[in-house]
Amino acid sequence: MAIQGQGAGLRPVVRVIEENCVNCHRCIAVCPVKMANDGSGDHVRINGDLCIGCGECIDACTHGAREGIDDAEAFFGALARREKIVAIVAPAVVSSFPDDYLRLNSFLAQMGVSAFFDVSFGAELTVKSYLEYKKEHNPKTIIAQPCPTLVTFIELYRPELIPYLAPADSPMLHTIKMIREYYPLYSSYKVAVLSPCFSKRREFDETGIGDYNVTFRSLSDYIRKKGVVLSEYPEKEYDNPPAERAVLFSTPGGLMRTIERSVAGASEITRKIEGHPQVFHFLAHMSEAIKTGAAPLHQVVDCLNCELGCNGGPGTNNRGKHADVIEQPIEQRNRDMQKQYRPKGVFKFLGSNRKKLDALINQYWKKGLYDRSYVDRSSVFRTAIKRPSDADIQSCFASMHKKTKADILNCGACGYNSCEQMAVAIYNGLNRVENCRHYMAVEVANLHEEHKREVSQAIQTVAAETAVRLQTNMQDITTLANGTTDMASCVTQSSASIEEMVANIQSINQTLQKNAETVIRLEQVSTEGQGRINEIVTIVTDISEQSESLAEASSIIKQIASRTNLLAMNAAIEAAHAGTVGQGFAVVADEIRKLAENAGSQASSISKALKSIKELIDNTASKTQEAQGKFDQIVDLTQAVRNEEQVIKDSITEQSVGGRQVLEALTRMNDLTAQVRDETGSLLQSSKFIMDDISRLSEMSSTETTVVDQAEFEEPYEVQETDPDDEAGEIA
């Protein structure tokens, strides 16, 4: 996280988180010392040597770019290291921890704090110091100094008021010195100051007393983050004597009300003033009023930086709360403490037990112990901020385009109270003209007029060029219109041709469909014929096999006839040998011979016939097998024809679909062409209108008025006598 704000002299108590700053200048607007801010860059920086630490910018910044700096982290680190530490607690603790301020002591004691001292009693000692100083020196007035922010303001910007600052320590320093002097047990212990203010750290630096400034806001954050419940801790009283009405010191007018205990009518001699811008306006003009004798009207100035006093300090979480809400527990404690010092029994009507309280105060008060001196730091301001001359102011005004009284707006948009304040900042390099509302308005107006001139010139140039181009375009549009008409005619003719082609494709598709059906039937008949041929081949094969059996049977018969003939011859021979007895057998043998010869003759005929039939059957079987092969080829060719027919049919179908799509596209193209033709005519007509408008625009731009120079205004602004550290030049 980038952090800026380190100063060479005063310790910084407010820092800038650069990446959160949007350069809105709200911080400058609420700052009582404007020149402590540098708004010349892309974020507003702080000059720590000129910042008085009022903390107004912290609350004003809605972007989280400003935060206060205290010693909380170092304090808790010291406790972790077991350093010897005592704590002094500002009376404003009651408004920040209304029910648990004594329990806070127990919590911190558990963490290692050795003792706790109530700064309210230090305030009692402070009142004693003021009264003793008034009695001994009787000054014109005493400016109370419990608020370190106002002390720094006087040291830096109004050092002439230092003689009027009470030369006594603040209640916190009274308390620390009391510990060092009267509590030797803790004389070497470091002191942690629990306070409502970031700028208290500077008081400790200047006096060399006090080690850790821990704000109530940081304590609350730490307690919340650690999940501590203070109500669970017991109450722990302070180690110093209790105060009486000085517990009111954190409330506006608390000093005045405490003095009333010792000085009757104290409210009549006390000026009570606090908050922005009232207290700074009062202090800024106080020395001038003293010189004229108009001041001081009051012997004591009870002043505080914060409107709600220390109870609503920047180091608390009470900023923005209602005054009654945060002061109620303070007032209750005041009543309780006064009651504690009130006599009891028969003396209870005597009022406050002043002797007891005075004795306690005197016990812890020593002349010279609580004296305080101050440092004139005005040279730091004089060195950092140069006084511009009248010519310098006029030069700055000129750079801001401020040439007349009317230009001096004093609007405060830049964050300063007047245009002269802004000029002083610019002169010292703490701001830039771009942050002036009037400057930006003039720049915008000038840019607007310049833009108008440029636009006028551009219009005339563009009009001339556009007219020429439009004329050319109109000729092109006319040609386009004519071409569109021709294209429409061509598209119509193409559409008719495509329609005829689609019809022919559909006719071919139908013919192919019929051919496909014929091929399918041919394939079926070929398949059936192939089956019949196969059956014939089987039958012929069987006949061939049977004919071979008949040939074998014929051969056997022939053999039988031959043997029968031989047997008959043998029988005839035997019959001849038998003589007359064998004549009958001879006749039989002769008949058998004849039968055998006849059978042999028939068998030879049958064999010849069978051989001829066998040759015919074999020839038929061979031809049948050839026919079967041809039928197989016919079936294969038929299937091939069917497949090719299907391919052709699919292609024709795709062509038919594509033809319809082309026809649809041509129909749309025809419609679009007609539309283009119509719109081309409209465009031609519009171009003529545009030509007329351009002519009129060119005439208008040539008669445009020019910017009026601001230098023509009368009554130049007269620079006032400006002091950069005066209210109009630097503060409030």
Buried (B, 14 or more C-beta within 10 A) or exposed (E): EEEBBEBEEBBBBBBBBBEBBEBBBBBBBBBBBBBBBBBBEEBBBBBBBBBBBBBBBBEBBEBEBBBBBBBBEBBBEBBEEEBEBBBBBBBBBBBBBBEBBBBBBBBBBEBBBBBBBBBBBBBBBBBBBBBBBBEEEEBEBBBBBBBBBBBBBBBBBBBBBBEBBBBBBBBBBBBBBBBBBBBEEBEEBBBBBBBBBBBBBBBBBBBEBBBBBBBBBBBBEBBEEEEBEBEEBEEBEBBBBBBBBBBBBBBBBBBBBBBBBEBEEBBEBBBBBBBBBEBBBBBBBBBEEBEEEEBBEBBBBBBBBBBBBBBBBBBBBBBEBEBEEBBBBBBEBBEEBBEEBBBEEEEEEEEBBBEEBBEBBEEBBEEEBBEBEBBEBBEBBEEBBEBBEEEBBBBBBEBBBBBBEEBBBEEBBBBBBBBBBBBBBBBBEBBBBEBBBBBBEBBEBBEEBEEBBEEBEEBBEBBEEBBEEBEEBBEEBBEBBEEBBEBBEEBEEBBEEBBEBBEEBBEBBEEBEEBBEEBEEBBEEBBEBBEEBEEBBEEBBEBBEEBEEBBEBBBEBBEBBBEBBEBBBEBBEEBEEEEEEBEEBBEEBBEBBEBBBEBBEBBBEBBEEBEEBBEEBEEBBEEBBEBBEEBBEBBEEBBEBBEEBEEBBEEBBEBBEEBBEBBEEBBEBBEBBBEBBEBBBEBBEEBEEBBEEBEEBBEEBEEBEEEEEBEEEEEBBEBEEBEBBBBBBBBB
